[in-house]
Amino acid sequence: MSQLFDQRKTVRKYTDQVVSQELILEVLKDAQKAPSWANSQPWEVYVATGEVLERLRKANLAAYDSKEAKDDKDMPKPGQWPDYLQERMNSAYAKLFAQSGIDRDDVQAREENWRNNYQFFNAPVAMFICLDRELSEWSTLDAGIYAGNLMLAATQHGLGTSPAASSVAYPHILREVLEIPDQQRIIVGIMMGYEDKDHFYNRSVSARLPLEENIHFKGI
């Protein structure tokens, strides 16, 4: 079972191979087993493939290229990260670019890398997790647990995934194309498909902290 956790990683480029509807349903059935507050199962998931996803991809990339202002009102981002976390994130970014062969001074290569985010990494499946606006942080936790289950389920079925804040940067586009009601907050998008194992964007695998750095044992 530990192999499953070792195999899961963020995939940043996918092949054009279509993921069958049957396989998508198998992944979703496994993800649905996630625990939640009082078994409320509050997540609403919108799955985009085919022509609908291409329409979404084109609109999202056009918004990015035109420098349209991003909107994080549905899922606000921290105004500022604590210094120790910012340092951790900066180190991860530096490693990602180094392992991908992107020089920090190569403006064009870095821009192409960011554009890749806004075209959903070429993934053939995009899933967007939403919550009713009346719900509290407890249900946001449930949505996060569901997202983790979803990514592990995909790995179990031979698929790659990428949780992507960039995919929900323009919620008005998602609402229009996917017919997501205003009553639902768009929390996060998860891309899914077959990893392009030859693409240099997929060379990087994020390191994890040693347990003693952020796990605090008491009484042991």
C-alpha positions as CSV (number, residue, x, y, z in Angstrom):
1,M,0.0,0.0,0.0
2,S,2.9,2.4,0.7
3,Q,3.7,2.2,-3.0
4,L,0.5,4.0,-3.8
5,F,1.7,7.0,-1.8
6,D,5.1,6.9,-3.4
7,Q,3.7,6.7,-6.9
8,R,1.3,9.7,-6.5
9,K,2.9,13.0,-7.7
10,T,1.8,16.1,-9.4
11,V,1.8,15.6,-13.2
12,R,2.5,18.7,-15.2
13,K,2.0,17.3,-18.7
14,Y,-0.3,14.7,-20.0
15,T,-0.5,12.6,-23.2
16,D,-3.4,12.9,-25.6
17,Q,-4.7,9.5,-24.7
18,V,-8.4,9.6,-23.9
19,V,-9.5,8.4,-20.4
20,S,-12.6,6.2,-20.8
21,Q,-15.8,7.1,-19.1
22,E,-15.7,3.7,-17.4
23,L,-12.3,4.5,-15.8
24,I,-13.4,8.0,-14.8
25,L,-16.4,6.4,-13.0
26,E,-14.2,3.9,-11.2
27,V,-12.0,6.6,-9.9
28,L,-15.0,8.7,-8.7
29,K,-16.6,5.6,-7.0
30,D,-13.4,5.1,-5.0
31,A,-13.0,8.8,-4.2
32,Q,-16.6,8.9,-3.0
33,K,-15.6,6.7,0.0
34,A,-13.9,9.7,1.6
35,P,-15.0,10.5,5.2
36,S,-16.8,13.7,6.0
37,W,-18.5,15.5,8.9
38,A,-21.5,13.4,9.9
39,N,-21.3,11.7,6.5
40,S,-22.5,15.0,4.9
41,Q,-20.5,14.4,1.7
42,P,-20.8,18.1,0.9
43,W,-18.7,18.1,-2.3
44,E,-20.2,18.9,-5.7
45,V,-17.9,17.8,-8.5
46,Y,-18.1,19.0,-12.1
47,V,-16.2,16.7,-14.6
48,A,-15.2,18.2,-17.9
49,T,-13.9,16.2,-20.9
50,G,-13.9,16.4,-24.7
51,E,-15.3,19.4,-26.4
52,V,-16.5,21.1,-23.2
53,L,-13.0,20.9,-21.7
54,E,-11.4,22.2,-24.9
55,R,-13.8,25.2,-24.8
56,L,-12.8,25.7,-21.1
57,R,-9.1,25.4,-21.8
58,K,-9.3,27.9,-24.7
59,A,-11.2,30.5,-22.6
60,N,-8.9,30.1,-19.6
61,L,-5.7,30.5,-21.6
62,A,-7.2,33.5,-23.4
63,A,-7.9,35.1,-20.0
64,Y,-4.4,34.4,-18.9
65,D,-2.8,35.7,-22.1
66,S,-4.8,38.9,-22.0
67,K,-3.6,39.4,-18.4
68,E,-7.2,39.4,-17.1
69,A,-7.3,39.9,-13.3
70,K,-7.6,36.7,-11.4
71,D,-10.4,36.2,-8.9
72,D,-9.9,34.2,-5.7
73,K,-13.0,35.3,-3.8
74,D,-14.4,31.7,-3.8
75,M,-11.2,30.3,-2.2
76,P,-9.1,33.3,-0.9
77,K,-5.3,32.8,-0.9
78,P,-3.1,33.9,2.0
79,G,-2.1,37.6,1.7
80,Q,1.3,36.6,3.0
81,W,2.9,33.3,3.9
82,P,4.9,32.9,7.1
83,D,8.6,33.3,6.3
84,Y,9.5,29.7,7.0
85,L,6.7,28.5,4.7
86,Q,7.7,31.0,2.0
87,E,11.3,29.7,2.1
88,R,10.0,26.1,1.8
89,M,7.9,27.1,-1.2
90,N,10.8,29.0,-2.9
91,S,13.0,26.0,-2.5
92,A,10.4,23.8,-4.1
93,Y,10.0,26.2,-7.0
94,A,13.8,26.3,-7.5
95,K,14.0,22.6,-7.5
96,L,11.1,22.2,-9.9
97,F,12.7,24.6,-12.5
98,A,16.2,23.0,-12.0
99,Q,14.9,19.5,-12.5
100,S,12.9,20.6,-15.5
101,G,16.0,22.2,-17.1
102,I,14.5,25.7,-17.0
103,D,17.1,28.4,-16.2
104,R,15.9,31.0,-13.8
105,D,16.9,33.7,-16.2
106,D,15.1,32.1,-19.2
107,V,12.1,34.3,-19.3
108,Q,10.5,32.6,-22.3
109,A,10.8,29.1,-20.8
110,R,9.4,30.2,-17.5
111,E,6.5,31.9,-19.2
112,E,5.7,28.8,-21.2
113,N,5.8,26.8,-18.0
114,W,3.2,29.1,-16.4
115,R,1.0,29.0,-19.5
116,N,1.0,25.3,-19.2
117,N,-0.8,25.7,-15.9
118,Y,-3.6,27.7,-17.4
119,Q,-4.2,25.3,-20.2
120,F,-4.7,22.5,-17.6
121,F,-1.4,20.7,-18.4
122,N,-3.0,19.3,-21.5
123,A,-5.0,17.0,-19.3
124,P,-7.9,15.1,-21.0
125,V,-10.0,15.3,-17.8
126,A,-10.6,18.2,-15.4
127,M,-12.6,18.0,-12.2
128,F,-13.7,20.9,-10.2
129,I,-14.7,20.5,-6.5
130,C,-17.3,22.9,-5.2
131,L,-19.1,23.6,-1.9
132,D,-22.4,25.3,-1.0
133,R,-21.7,28.9,0.2
134,E,-23.6,28.3,3.5
135,L,-21.0,25.7,4.6
136,S,-18.1,26.4,7.0
137,E,-14.4,25.6,7.2
138,W,-15.4,22.1,8.4
139,S,-16.8,21.3,4.9
140,T,-13.7,22.8,3.3
141,L,-11.7,20.2,5.2
142,D,-14.1,17.5,3.9
143,A,-13.5,18.8,0.3
144,G,-9.7,18.5,0.9
145,I,-10.0,15.0,2.2
146,Y,-12.1,14.1,-0.9
147,A,-9.5,15.7,-3.2
148,G,-6.8,13.5,-1.5
149,N,-8.9,10.4,-2.0
150,L,-9.6,11.3,-5.6
151,M,-5.9,11.7,-6.4
152,L,-5.0,8.4,-4.7
153,A,-7.8,6.6,-6.5
154,A,-6.6,7.9,-9.8
155,T,-3.1,6.7,-9.0
156,Q,-4.5,3.3,-8.1
157,H,-6.1,3.1,-11.5
158,G,-2.9,4.1,-13.4
159,L,-3.7,7.8,-13.9
160,G,-1.8,10.9,-13.0
161,T,-3.3,14.0,-11.4
162,S,-2.5,17.6,-10.6
163,P,-4.3,19.8,-8.0
164,A,-4.2,23.3,-9.5
165,A,-5.2,26.6,-8.0
166,S,-4.5,28.1,-11.4
167,S,-7.4,26.1,-12.9
168,V,-9.9,28.1,-10.8
169,A,-8.3,31.5,-11.3
170,Y,-11.2,32.6,-13.5
171,P,-14.3,31.2,-11.8
172,H,-16.7,33.2,-14.1
173,I,-15.4,31.1,-17.0
174,L,-16.0,27.8,-15.1
175,R,-19.5,29.0,-14.1
176,E,-20.5,29.8,-17.6
177,V,-19.1,26.7,-19.4
178,L,-19.9,24.2,-16.7
179,E,-23.1,25.8,-15.5
180,I,-22.0,26.0,-11.9
181,P,-24.5,28.0,-9.8
182,D,-23.5,31.1,-7.8
183,Q,-24.6,29.3,-4.6
184,Q,-21.5,27.0,-4.9
185,R,-18.0,28.1,-4.2
186,I,-15.4,26.7,-6.6
187,I,-12.7,25.3,-4.3
188,V,-10.1,23.6,-6.5
189,G,-9.6,21.9,-9.8
190,I,-7.9,18.5,-10.2
191,M,-6.5,17.5,-13.7
192,M,-6.4,13.8,-14.6
193,G,-5.0,11.7,-17.4
194,Y,-2.1,9.6,-18.5
195,E,1.3,11.1,-17.6
196,D,3.6,12.1,-20.5
197,K,6.6,10.4,-19.0
198,D,9.0,11.7,-21.6
199,H,8.2,15.4,-21.0
200,F,10.7,17.3,-19.0
201,Y,8.0,19.0,-16.9
202,N,7.4,15.7,-15.2
203,R,11.0,15.1,-14.1
204,S,10.5,16.9,-10.8
205,V,9.2,15.1,-7.7
206,S,8.7,17.2,-4.6
207,A,10.5,16.2,-1.5
208,R,8.7,15.7,1.8
209,L,9.9,17.0,5.2
210,P,11.4,14.6,7.7
211,L,8.9,13.8,10.4
212,E,10.8,15.6,13.1
213,E,10.4,18.9,11.3
214,N,6.6,19.2,11.6
215,I,5.3,16.2,13.6
216,H,5.2,16.9,17.4
217,F,5.2,13.8,19.6
218,K,4.0,14.1,23.2
219,G,4.2,11.3,25.7
220,I,6.2,9.0,23.5
